[in-house]
Amino acid sequence: MSTTTMPMLETYPKSINLDRAKLAAAIDTLNACAQACTACADACLSEDMVAELAKCVRTNLDCADICTTTSRVLSRHTGYDANLSRSLLEACATACRSCADECARHADMHEHCRVCADACRACERACRDLLATMS
């Protein structure tokens, strides 16, 4: 999948105090996770046993919102605040872990939950990988 994330980072006219490749990977993974969580929540709402999936829907939507916000903040570099970025990445990793755990509970019964759990685990790893490079 080709994205504009890396080309946009390459055009930024000033220095970025992060590894641009890891930053681009994190932004792309955050966006993919937000999409998976949104789609999973929607699919859960279409299941016959929707009442049993209420927590899954809520966790999906919270994770999607946190991923989207984190992606947007990481895409801005003017006036960069490492403490804010670090806090968002930590919160996002926590949300992704919670969402992955919740979706995994339903993965045997609902394929969309399995796909979402995988996306959330990948996103948690990307957040932690980027956090590890921050000074």
HELIX and SHEET records of a PDB file:
HELIX    1   1 THR A    5  THR A   11  1                                   7    
HELIX    2   2 ARG A   20  SER A   46  1                                  27    
HELIX    3   3 VAL A   50  LEU A   53  5                                   4    
HELIX    4   4 ALA A   54  LEU A   74  1                                  21    
HELIX    5   5 ALA A   82  HIS A  106  1                                  25    
HELIX    6   6 GLU A  111  THR A  133  1                                  23    
END                                                                             
